[in-house]
Amino acid sequence: MKFTAEQIAGILEGDVVGNPEAEVHTLAKIEEGIEGSLTFLANPKYSPYIYTTKATITIVNRTFEPESELSTTLIKVDDAYKSFSKLLEYYNQVKLMKSGIEQPSVLSDNVEYGEGLYLGSFCYIGKNVKIGKNVKIYPNSFVGDNVTIGDNCILFAGVRVYSETVMGDNCTIHSGAIIGSDGFGYAPNEEGEYHKVPQIGNVILEDNVDVGACTTIDRATLGSTVIKRGVKLDNQIQIAHNVVIGENTVIASQTGIAGSTKIGKSCIIGGQVGIVGHITIGNNVRIQAQSGVSKNLADGETVQGTPSLGYSDFNKSYVHFKNLPKIVADVEDIKQQIKQ
């Protein structure tokens, strides 16, 4: 797919300085630019590269004035970084702009779908599924019975969406993610054997939710596991049954959240965090990486450690922990002096 400088300037509302017919077909860093590539210059520290780059087109700020001759065609814009980000988004949309139903695929009874559907080969869509407009479901994906998928959602290859799941608009589910698997519910009998407790609830993803690769979200025992609007989940996260995650919370990879925990809005949770079940975490909470959270957290708290402590308390304690051998030696020396 090729674009001319003139076409790109039209998308970005910029001005071409150089050859308006210059064509590009790929993107590159300015220091790694090759013929046929598009790059940008936003950080002044990279300015020397604009005189040596082999990129065909470079996006720059309007204030940029070259100090010597350039071989690259310029597109001048108000903000080079934002314009390049806009172009990346546009490029991604074009790249994902597929439609049609590839074969072999299975659409079961009473499936409804809107215009612009792309269904990759070897997909299975269960009974009574409702799919909105411009939805892209990539090959080898499974969508169970009675699932609802909103407009402009993307399910990348190998996604599994179990029955009864409800997905809002503009959700992105990355490869290997599983939405709606059984919650980890077992009850012991008198002999100590564990028997499965049926998990008959579902999962609800509200609008603008992103789910990373190989992340699992379990269905509720009763009711719903709810991921609210704007939540962003990294790869390899485990969310157990009946968890509720508030709006615009972001969670890094390898975090595990046990059942029935409620997390507020606009929280930031680092990687490899473990959160026990049946607790409440307030709004705007910050949990540092590798923390273990075993109790309720109030709005605005920042915690670290296992079990987690207040962030400043943890740092103070850690200073003493590092000095523990010296402290022990000092205590032993004092004990010897007392004996003498």
VEXSE-533789 format. One record per residue (C-alpha): residue number from 1; residue in one letter; x, y, z. Coordinates in steps of 0.001 Angstrom, whole numbers, plus 500000, padded with zeros to 6 digits. Each point is the difference from the previous one (the first is absolute). Example, Ala and Ser with C-alpha at 12.3 -4.5 7.8 and 13.67 -1.06 7.14 Angstrom:
<pts>
num:residuo:xx:yy:zz
1:A:512300:495500:507800 .
2:S:501370:503440:499340 .
</pts>
This chain:
<pts>
num:residuo:xx:yy:zz
1:M:500000:500000:500000 .
2:K:501520:503286:498857 .
3:F:499268:503620:500907 .
4:T:501324:503225:498496 .
5:A:501218:502997:501972 .
6:E:497000:501939:498703 .
7:Q:497553:497359:501278 .
8:I:501664:499875:503412 .
9:A:500038:503793:500276 .
10:G:496262:499965:499263 .
11:I:499354:497561:502848 .
12:L:502144:502023:502430 .
13:E:499021:503476:498762 .
14:G:503682:500682:499350 .
15:D:502099:501689:497294 .
16:V:502399:498197:497675 .
17:V:503529:501349:499603 .
18:G:501609:498034:497201 .
19:N:498510:497465:497600 .
20:P:496223:499621:500503 .
21:E:500055:496788:497918 .
22:A:502600:498291:502221 .
23:E:498645:496561:500980 .
24:V:500398:497963:503170 .
25:H:498906:496491:500888 .
26:T:501427:499469:503489 .
27:L:500782:501797:503281 .
28:A:503396:500366:501694 .
29:K:501953:501759:502741 .
30:I:501823:503032:498653 .
31:E:503425:498452:500670 .
32:E:498939:496791:498231 .
33:G:498174:501552:497062 .
34:I:500243:498298:496614 .
35:E:498809:500931:496547 .
36:G:496229:499724:499853 .
37:S:499524:500575:503736 .
38:L:498228:502707:501976 .
39:T:501429:501355:503254 .
40:F:499644:503011:502306 .
41:L:502118:502448:501981 .
42:A:498551:501283:503275 .
43:N:502874:499813:502511 .
44:P:502761:502593:499261 .
45:K:502620:497482:501154 .
46:Y:499337:498026:496806 .
47:S:500405:503024:497715 .
48:P:503413:498893:498612 .
49:Y:498377:496905:498515 .
50:I:497781:502011:497687 .
51:Y:503072:500904:497935 .
52:T:501089:496368:499611 .
53:T:496705:498074:500011 .
54:K:499117:498072:496870 .
55:A:496285:500237:500774 .
56:T:498019:501299:497036 .
57:I:497638:502173:502092 .
58:T:500478:501561:503439 .
59:I:497308:501662:502117 .
60:V:501319:503068:501858 .
61:N:498659:502916:502029 .
62:R:499158:503169:498079 .
63:T:502735:501793:501918 .
64:F:502717:497735:498587 .
65:E:502455:501697:497644 .
66:P:502809:497879:498514 .
67:E:503580:501184:500441 .
68:S:501234:498166:496889 .
69:E:498665:498144:496979 .
70:L:497571:497109:500568 .
71:S:499318:496941:497844 .
72:T:496693:499226:501729 .
73:T:496675:501646:499147 .
74:L:498512:501846:502978 .
75:I:496409:500198:501187 .
76:K:499648:502909:502411 .
77:V:497321:499745:502687 .
78:D:499118:501697:503279 .
79:D:501145:497055:502146 .
80:A:502140:497325:498354 .
81:Y:499617:497453:502797 .
82:K:496205:500239:500150 .
83:S:499747:499955:496221 .
84:F:502144:496877:499735 .
85:S:497858:498339:502681 .
86:K:496889:500935:498019 .
87:L:501579:498504:496899 .
88:L:500826:496768:501848 .
89:E:496376:499740:501074 .
90:Y:498819:500621:496437 .
91:Y:502497:497453:498647 .
92:N:498807:497415:502516 .
93:Q:496374:500579:499031 .
94:V:500814:499556:496323 .
95:K:502021:496857:500709 .
96:L:497102:498488:501954 .
97:M:497358:501067:497478 .
98:K:498840:496536:498991 .
99:S:496477:498814:499248 .
100:G:498223:496872:498891 .
101:I:499609:496475:501326 .
102:E:502827:497628:499197 .
103:Q:499479:496276:499655 .
104:P:499952:497650:501725 .
105:S:498062:501746:502778 .
106:V:496853:499119:501942 .
107:L:497132:502380:500731 .
108:S:497386:498220:502096 .
109:D:496251:500657:500120 .
110:N:498613:503498:500605 .
111:V:503321:501850:499710 .
112:E:499574:503727:499337 .
113:Y:502841:502229:498810 .
114:G:500404:503553:498733 .
115:E:501688:501329:496893 .
116:G:503765:499835:499652 .
117:L:500409:496635:501745 .
118:Y:503272:498158:499464 .
119:L:499961:496364:501038 .
120:G:503274:498155:499462 .
121:S:500251:496372:498982 .
122:F:499413:497229:502554 .
123:C:497849:502202:502248 .
124:Y:496969:498656:501849 .
125:I:497078:502275:500924 .
126:G:497411:498445:502321 .
127:K:496217:500246:500076 .
128:N:498160:503291:500581 .
129:V:503183:502090:499823 .
130:K:499566:503720:499284 .
131:I:502933:501805:498371 .
132:G:500082:503765:499363 .
133:K:501393:502025:497095 .
134:N:503615:499872:498774 .
135:V:500989:497101:502241 .
136:K:503174:498098:499073 .
137:I:500347:496405:501212 .
138:Y:503283:498456:498910 .
139:P:500584:496318:499142 .
140:N:499666:497118:502463 .
141:S:497786:501939:502403 .
142:F:497035:498630:501949 .
143:V:496876:501921:501039 .
144:G:497525:498013:502114 .
145:D:496221:500064:500094 .
146:N:498038:503126:500958 .
147:V:503022:502308:499864 .
148:T:499539:503701:499186 .
149:I:502844:501942:498359 .
150:G:499679:503773:499459 .
151:D:501141:502175:497110 .
152:N:503644:500370:498885 .
153:C:501352:497129:502098 .
154:I:503100:498021:499006 .
155:L:500588:496390:501041 .
156:F:503452:498926:498887 .
157:A:500887:496441:498993 .
158:G:499304:497268:502508 .
159:V:497704:501917:502358 .
160:R:497443:497979:501980 .
161:V:496788:501691:501128 .
162:Y:497780:497710:502054 .
163:S:496195:500039:499987 .
164:E:497939:502868:501402 .
165:T:502870:502520:499877 .
166:V:498966:503608:499325 .
167:M:502551:502264:498300 .
168:G:499514:503742:499415 .
169:D:501246:502183:497148 .
170:N:503654:500534:498998 .
171:C:501436:497065:501943 .
172:T:503245:498311:498953 .
173:I:500744:496419:501045 .
174:H:503490:498734:499187 .
175:S:501021:496497:498984 .
176:G:499623:497190:502485 .
177:A:497741:501935:502369 .
178:I:497134:498051:501558 .
179:I:496873:501864:501059 .
180:G:497426:498182:502121 .
181:S:501809:496822:501074 .
182:D:498685:498329:503163 .
183:G:500780:501616:503312 .
184:F:502189:497983:502383 .
185:G:497180:498803:502239 .
186:Y:500182:496683:501890 .
187:A:498393:498720:503207 .
188:P:501578:497235:502150 .
189:N:497925:497060:501268 .
190:E:500452:498064:503236 .
191:E:502714:497850:498413 .
192:G:501981:503062:498969 .
193:E:499206:499611:496303 .
194:Y:499252:503141:498030 .
195:H:496912:500285:497832 .
196:K:499436:502637:497342 .
197:V:497558:502796:500828 .
198:P:498179:500875:496739 .
199:Q:500951:503423:498670 .
200:I:496835:501305:498350 .
201:G:500735:503737:499833 .
202:N:501721:501896:497187 .
203:V:502585:502662:499165 .
204:I:499156:503574:499015 .
205:L:502556:502169:498221 .
206:E:498846:503598:499688 .
207:D:501086:502389:497196 .
208:N:503667:500649:499103 .
209:V:501451:497066:501912 .
210:D:503320:498484:498838 .
211:V:500911:496455:501033 .
212:G:503598:498844:499492 .
213:A:501243:496734:498551 .
214:C:499447:496846:502099 .
215:T:498031:501890:502653 .
216:T:497105:498078:501566 .
217:I:496823:501454:501463 .
218:D:497801:497479:501828 .
219:R:496220:500018:499878 .
220:A:498126:500666:503234 .
221:T:498586:497251:502186 .
222:L:496782:502039:500039 .
223:G:499547:503449:498473 .
224:S:502883:501513:498017 .
225:T:503724:500578:499984 .
226:V:500147:503634:498843 .
227:I:502819:501853:498244 .
228:K:498848:503592:499782 .
229:R:500446:502619:497328 .
230:G:503532:500896:498929 .
231:V:501831:497273:501949 .
232:K:503323:498896:498456 .
233:L:501314:496541:500828 .
234:D:503511:498868:499105 .
235:N:501004:496477:498947 .
236:Q:499763:496929:502252 .
237:I:497681:501369:502678 .
238:Q:497592:497804:501988 .
239:I:496693:501528:501098 .
240:A:497850:497665:502086 .
241:H:496225:499613:500280 .
242:N:497817:502917:501120 .
243:V:502854:502532:499944 .
244:V:499028:503587:499111 .
245:I:502640:502354:498550 .
246:G:499132:503701:499882 .
247:E:500206:502433:497091 .
248:N:503383:500881:498464 .
249:T:502017:497720:502264 .
250:V:503187:498581:498442 .
251:I:501614:496718:501067 .
252:A:503446:498710:498970 .
253:S:500862:496412:499113 .
254:Q:500040:496924:502241 .
255:T:497656:501533:502554 .
256:G:497479:497695:501664 .
257:I:496741:501191:501566 .
258:A:498053:497526:502144 .
259:G:496227:499632:500024 .
260:S:497459:502662:500966 .
261:T:502536:502791:500461 .
262:K:498839:503492:499029 .
263:I:502531:502426:498499 .
264:G:499185:503686:499570 .
265:K:500476:502322:497060 .
266:S:503249:501522:498684 .
267:C:502234:497589:501920 .
268:I:503485:499036:498791 .
269:I:501107:496470:500873 .
270:G:503544:498870:499214 .
271:G:501192:496647:498719 .
272:Q:499957:496782:502048 .
273:V:497644:501422:502606 .
274:G:497929:497504:501995 .
275:I:496653:501130:501415 .
276:V:497986:497799:502372 .
277:G:496266:499460:499630 .
278:H:497039:501773:501585 .
279:I:501721:503340:500633 .
280:T:499319:503523:498738 .
281:I:502615:502246:498410 .
282:G:499050:503667:499699 .
283:N:500346:502477:497145 .
284:N:503358:501385:498794 .
285:V:501991:497352:501869 .
286:R:503593:499249:498942 .
287:I:501358:496496:500619 .
288:Q:503692:499553:499264 .
289:A:501294:496944:498128 .
290:Q:500291:496663:501861 .
291:S:497846:501162:502882 .
292:G:497658:497682:501880 .
293:V:496751:501690:501023 .
294:S:498107:498267:502820 .
295:K:497713:502724:501377 .
296:N:497761:502842:498883 .
297:L:501667:503125:498611 .
298:A:498519:503487:500278 .
299:D:499753:502537:497177 .
300:G:503348:501421:498904 .
301:E:502262:497557:501861 .
302:T:503351:498938:498554 .
303:V:501344:496680:501298 .
304:Q:502934:497675:499470 .
305:G:501344:496731:501392 .
306:T:498632:496646:501166 .
307:P:497891:500369:501989 .
308:S:499669:503486:498574 .
309:L:500896:503034:502114 .
310:G:499592:503700:499426 .
311:Y:502511:500994:497321 .
312:S:502066:502322:502238 .
313:D:499887:497505:502911 .
314:F:501257:497256:497683 .
315:N:502939:502129:498818 .
316:K:500963:500912:503576 .
317:S:499760:496367:501095 .
318:Y:502027:498839:497032 .
319:V:502896:502264:501022 .
320:H:500091:498229:503367 .
321:F:499622:496581:498382 .
322:K:503074:500607:497840 .
323:N:501933:500923:503154 .
324:L:498704:497018:502003 .
325:P:503329:498082:500185 .
326:K:501748:503102:501378 .
327:I:497130:500646:502427 .
328:V:500196:496395:501281 .
329:A:503780:500314:500407 .
330:D:499549:503246:501939 .
331:V:497410:498368:502274 .
332:E:502330:497067:500692 .
333:D:502832:502444:500770 .
334:I:497762:501878:502451 .
335:K:498987:496716:501672 .
336:Q:503675:499107:500456 .
337:Q:500696:503414:501526 .
338:I:497098:499572:502419 .
339:K:501308:496573:501082 .
340:Q:503443:501483:500622 .
</pts>
